[in-house]
Amino acid sequence: MLFRRRSSVSEAGREALARVLDSPTFELVPLKNALDRAAYLPAGARVSVTASPAKGIEATVALCEQLQAGGFRAVPHLSARMIRDRQHLCDLIAWLEGAGVRRAFIVGGDEKEPGAYLGGLALLRDMAEIGHPLDEIGIPCYPQGHAFIPDGALLGALRAKEPFAAYMTTQLCFDPEAIETWIRERRSEGVRLPVHVGLPGVAEPHRLLAIAARIGVADTHRFLSKNARFVARMLRSGGFYNPDGLLDGLAPTVADPTADVVDLHLYTFNAVDATERWRKEYLARLTAEPFAGRMT
């Protein structure tokens, strides 16, 4: 396994991790094997489906329709820059309503030639004006910043989006201290949205990078630029990445009631079988003794 280290997690931390790991959100990329990968998910799981210019927003909604019909709780990523205009938005909302989808995750997206919506806030405002059947809307947040958007603009957008959202999900980050610091600072500033912590699942390094490349050039650039050292270590390793160390490091934050971490968002990179096997094993260890001082 990659990045092994000794870790000690308190009893409160174990309980908190067990709570959020018991029924997390699993993220899928709408590739050809997505439905086959979904077969490894727990029955009724919440499944977040990404969107990218390479696949188109319709691929995201179509997969969500199939997942919802299969008994999962689908959460489509509605990428603002991929939605052409208000009529296109109305058509997508009607499609989701007909499919019984009650949740969505609103992102700005990376489409180089956007339509009527340049960012997530404009889309959220139009959705509120049109009306929609969604019970729960999530928005992204960036503990390590964004490759192309200044921090001040990111935080301003987060505050403006907050009235439209039910939660915020931290984007891919391998540094538990960065996540803890970011949440603490937002709470001190009055941001109150509950947090879904984004956690990379188990992945073979080259597969992880290949998936990143297949979901869009801008996504790949962002991943590489924000995690250059991590990527270099992965490429030098012949093993798998697993998130034990990262999750151990997050335990105090998850256990802190002021942080209000209510869910884990597992970035599976479509390696659902390996990620689900890891989740079950880690969850079992949380209740086993002794836990403190184990090797991860």
C-alpha positions as CSV (number, residue, x, y, z in Angstrom):
1,M,0.0,0.0,0.0
2,L,1.1,3.6,-0.6
3,F,2.0,6.1,2.1
4,R,2.0,3.8,5.1
5,R,2.4,5.5,8.5
6,R,1.6,4.9,12.2
7,S,-1.6,6.5,13.3
8,S,-3.5,6.8,16.6
9,V,-7.2,7.7,16.5
10,S,-9.2,8.5,19.6
11,E,-12.4,6.8,20.6
12,A,-14.4,9.9,19.6
13,G,-12.6,9.9,16.3
14,R,-13.4,6.2,15.7
15,E,-17.1,6.8,16.4
16,A,-17.2,9.9,14.2
17,L,-15.4,8.1,11.3
18,A,-17.7,5.1,11.6
19,R,-20.7,7.4,11.4
20,V,-19.8,9.0,8.1
21,L,-18.2,5.9,6.6
22,D,-21.3,3.8,7.3
23,S,-23.3,5.3,4.4
24,P,-21.1,7.5,2.3
25,T,-21.7,9.1,-1.2
26,F,-19.9,7.2,-4.0
27,E,-18.8,9.1,-7.1
28,L,-18.9,7.6,-10.5
29,V,-17.6,8.9,-13.9
30,P,-20.2,8.2,-16.7
31,L,-17.9,5.9,-18.7
32,K,-19.0,2.8,-20.5
33,N,-18.4,0.6,-17.5
34,A,-20.2,2.7,-15.0
35,L,-23.3,0.5,-14.6
36,D,-21.1,-2.6,-14.2
37,R,-19.1,-0.8,-11.5
38,A,-22.3,0.2,-9.8
39,A,-23.1,-3.5,-9.2
40,Y,-20.4,-3.4,-6.4
41,L,-22.2,-0.6,-4.5
42,P,-24.3,-1.1,-1.4
43,A,-28.1,-1.4,-2.2
44,G,-29.7,2.1,-2.1
45,A,-26.4,3.9,-2.0
46,R,-26.2,7.6,-2.8
47,V,-24.3,7.9,-6.1
48,S,-22.9,11.1,-7.4
49,V,-22.3,11.2,-11.2
50,T,-19.8,13.6,-12.7
51,A,-20.1,15.7,-15.8
52,S,-17.4,16.6,-18.3
53,P,-17.3,18.3,-21.7
54,A,-15.9,15.0,-23.2
55,K,-19.1,13.1,-22.3
56,G,-21.8,15.8,-22.3
57,I,-24.4,16.6,-19.6
58,E,-26.9,14.2,-21.2
59,A,-24.6,11.3,-20.4
60,T,-24.6,12.3,-16.7
61,V,-28.4,12.6,-16.5
62,A,-28.9,9.3,-18.5
63,L,-26.7,7.4,-16.1
64,C,-28.5,9.0,-13.1
65,E,-31.8,7.9,-14.6
66,Q,-30.5,4.3,-14.8
67,L,-29.1,4.3,-11.3
68,Q,-32.3,5.8,-9.9
69,A,-34.3,3.0,-11.6
70,G,-31.9,0.5,-10.0
71,G,-32.7,1.6,-6.5
72,F,-29.8,4.0,-5.9
73,R,-30.1,7.7,-4.9
74,A,-28.6,9.4,-7.9
75,V,-27.0,12.9,-7.7
76,P,-26.2,14.3,-11.1
77,H,-23.5,17.0,-11.4
78,L,-25.2,19.8,-13.3
79,S,-22.3,21.7,-14.9
80,A,-23.4,25.3,-15.5
81,R,-21.1,25.9,-18.4
82,M,-22.4,22.8,-20.2
83,I,-26.0,24.0,-20.1
84,R,-26.8,26.0,-23.3
85,D,-29.7,28.2,-22.1
86,R,-32.8,28.3,-19.9
87,Q,-34.8,26.0,-22.2
88,H,-32.0,23.4,-22.0
89,L,-32.1,23.8,-18.2
90,C,-35.9,23.3,-18.2
91,D,-35.5,20.2,-20.3
92,L,-32.9,18.7,-17.9
93,I,-35.0,19.5,-14.9
94,A,-38.0,17.8,-16.5
95,W,-35.9,14.8,-17.3
96,L,-34.7,14.5,-13.7
97,E,-38.2,14.9,-12.4
98,G,-39.5,12.2,-14.7
99,A,-36.6,9.9,-13.6
100,G,-37.5,10.5,-9.9
101,V,-34.1,12.1,-9.2
102,R,-34.4,14.4,-6.2
103,R,-30.9,15.6,-5.7
104,A,-28.2,17.5,-7.7
105,F,-24.7,18.8,-7.3
106,I,-24.2,22.2,-9.0
107,V,-20.7,23.0,-10.4
108,G,-19.4,25.7,-12.7
109,G,-17.6,23.2,-14.9
110,D,-14.8,23.4,-17.5
111,E,-16.6,23.8,-20.8
112,K,-14.3,26.1,-22.8
113,E,-17.3,27.5,-24.8
114,P,-20.1,28.0,-22.3
115,G,-23.7,28.7,-23.0
116,A,-25.8,31.1,-21.0
117,Y,-24.3,30.2,-17.6
118,L,-20.8,31.1,-16.8
119,G,-20.8,29.7,-13.3
120,G,-22.8,27.8,-10.7
121,L,-24.3,30.8,-9.1
122,A,-26.1,31.9,-12.2
123,L,-27.4,28.4,-12.7
124,L,-28.7,28.2,-9.1
125,R,-30.5,31.5,-9.4
126,D,-32.2,30.5,-12.6
127,M,-33.2,27.1,-11.1
128,A,-34.7,28.9,-8.1
129,E,-36.6,31.2,-10.4
130,I,-37.9,28.4,-12.7
131,G,-38.7,26.1,-9.8
132,H,-37.5,22.5,-9.6
133,P,-38.4,19.2,-7.8
134,L,-35.0,18.8,-6.1
135,D,-35.0,18.3,-2.3
136,E,-31.3,18.7,-1.9
137,I,-28.6,20.6,-3.7
138,G,-24.9,20.4,-3.1
139,I,-22.1,22.8,-4.1
140,P,-18.3,22.4,-4.3
141,C,-15.7,24.0,-2.0
142,Y,-11.9,24.1,-2.4
143,P,-9.6,23.6,0.7
144,Q,-6.5,24.0,-1.6
145,G,-8.0,26.6,-3.8
146,H,-8.7,26.4,-7.5
147,A,-6.3,26.2,-10.4
148,F,-7.9,29.1,-12.3
149,I,-10.1,31.1,-9.8
150,P,-8.6,33.4,-7.1
151,D,-9.4,32.5,-3.5
152,G,-11.4,35.7,-2.9
153,A,-13.7,35.0,-5.8
154,L,-14.1,31.4,-4.7
155,L,-15.2,32.5,-1.2
156,G,-17.4,35.2,-2.5
157,A,-19.2,32.7,-4.7
158,L,-19.5,30.2,-1.9
159,R,-21.3,32.8,0.3
160,A,-23.6,33.8,-2.5
161,K,-24.5,30.2,-3.2
162,E,-25.1,29.2,0.4
163,P,-28.8,30.2,0.5
164,F,-29.5,27.9,-2.5
165,A,-27.6,24.8,-1.1
166,A,-28.0,22.1,1.5
167,Y,-24.3,21.1,1.8
168,M,-20.9,21.7,0.4
169,T,-18.4,19.0,-0.7
170,T,-14.6,19.5,-0.5
171,Q,-12.9,18.8,-3.8
172,L,-10.1,16.3,-4.2
173,C,-7.5,17.0,-1.5
174,F,-4.9,14.7,0.1
175,D,-4.0,17.0,3.0
176,P,-6.1,16.6,6.2
177,E,-4.6,19.8,7.7
178,A,-5.7,21.9,4.7
179,I,-9.2,20.5,5.0
180,E,-9.4,21.2,8.8
181,T,-8.0,24.7,8.4
182,W,-10.3,25.6,5.6
183,I,-13.4,24.4,7.5
184,R,-12.4,26.2,10.7
185,E,-11.8,29.4,8.8
186,R,-15.2,29.2,7.1
187,R,-17.0,28.5,10.4
188,S,-15.3,31.6,11.9
189,E,-16.6,33.6,9.0
190,G,-20.2,32.5,9.4
191,V,-20.5,29.9,6.6
192,R,-22.8,27.2,8.1
193,L,-23.4,24.7,5.3
194,P,-22.8,21.1,6.5
195,V,-19.7,19.5,5.0
196,H,-19.3,16.4,2.9
197,V,-15.6,15.6,2.9
198,G,-14.3,14.4,-0.4
199,L,-12.1,11.3,0.0
200,P,-10.2,9.6,-2.8
201,G,-10.9,5.9,-2.8
202,V,-8.6,3.0,-3.5
203,A,-6.9,3.3,-6.9
204,E,-4.0,2.0,-8.9
205,P,-1.9,5.1,-9.6
206,H,-1.9,4.9,-13.3
207,R,-5.6,4.2,-13.4
208,L,-6.3,7.2,-11.2
209,L,-4.4,9.4,-13.6
210,A,-6.0,7.8,-16.7
211,I,-9.4,8.5,-15.3
212,A,-8.4,12.1,-14.7
213,A,-7.3,12.4,-18.3
214,R,-10.5,10.9,-19.7
215,I,-12.8,13.3,-17.9
216,G,-11.4,16.4,-19.5
217,V,-8.1,18.3,-20.0
218,A,-9.0,21.1,-17.5
219,D,-9.8,18.6,-14.8
220,T,-6.5,16.8,-15.4
221,H,-4.5,20.1,-15.3
222,R,-6.2,21.0,-12.0
223,F,-5.4,17.6,-10.4
224,L,-1.8,17.7,-11.5
225,S,-1.2,21.3,-10.6
226,K,-2.6,20.9,-7.1
227,N,-1.1,17.5,-6.2
228,A,2.2,17.5,-8.0
229,R,4.1,15.8,-5.2
230,F,1.4,13.3,-4.6
231,V,1.3,12.4,-8.3
232,A,5.1,12.0,-8.4
233,R,5.0,9.6,-5.5
234,M,2.2,7.6,-7.1
235,L,4.1,7.2,-10.3
236,R,7.2,6.0,-8.5
237,S,5.2,3.4,-6.6
238,G,4.2,0.0,-7.8
239,G,1.3,-0.3,-5.4
240,F,-2.1,1.1,-4.8
241,Y,-3.2,4.3,-3.1
242,N,-5.5,3.8,-0.1
243,P,-6.9,6.6,2.0
244,D,-6.3,5.2,5.5
245,G,-3.8,7.8,6.5
246,L,-5.9,10.7,5.1
247,L,-9.0,9.4,6.9
248,D,-7.1,8.9,10.2
249,G,-5.8,12.5,9.9
250,L,-9.4,13.8,9.3
251,A,-10.7,12.0,12.4
252,P,-10.5,15.1,14.8
253,T,-12.2,17.3,12.2
254,V,-15.0,14.8,11.6
255,A,-15.4,14.4,15.4
256,D,-15.6,18.2,16.0
257,P,-19.3,19.2,16.1
258,T,-18.5,22.8,15.1
259,A,-17.0,21.5,11.8
260,D,-20.4,19.8,11.0
261,V,-19.0,17.0,8.8
262,V,-22.1,15.0,7.9
263,D,-20.9,12.7,5.0
264,L,-17.9,11.3,3.2
265,H,-17.9,11.7,-0.6
266,L,-15.8,8.8,-2.0
267,Y,-14.1,9.6,-5.3
268,T,-14.0,6.0,-6.6
269,F,-12.4,6.7,-10.1
270,N,-14.8,3.9,-11.0
271,A,-12.7,1.4,-9.0
272,V,-15.8,0.7,-7.0
273,D,-15.0,-2.9,-6.0
274,A,-11.7,-2.0,-4.5
275,T,-13.0,1.1,-2.8
276,E,-16.0,-0.7,-1.3
277,R,-13.8,-3.6,-0.1
278,W,-11.5,-1.0,1.6
279,R,-14.5,0.8,3.1
280,K,-15.9,-2.4,4.7
281,E,-12.4,-3.4,6.0
282,Y,-11.7,0.0,7.5
283,L,-15.2,0.2,9.0
284,A,-14.6,-3.2,10.6
285,R,-11.3,-2.1,12.1
286,L,-12.9,1.0,13.6
287,T,-14.8,-1.3,16.0
288,A,-12.0,-3.7,16.6
289,E,-9.5,-3.4,19.5
290,P,-6.8,-2.3,19.7
291,F,-7.2,0.4,17.1
292,A,-4.7,3.0,18.3
293,G,-1.2,2.5,17.0
294,R,-2.1,0.2,14.1
295,M,-0.2,0.4,10.9
296,T,-1.9,1.9,7.9
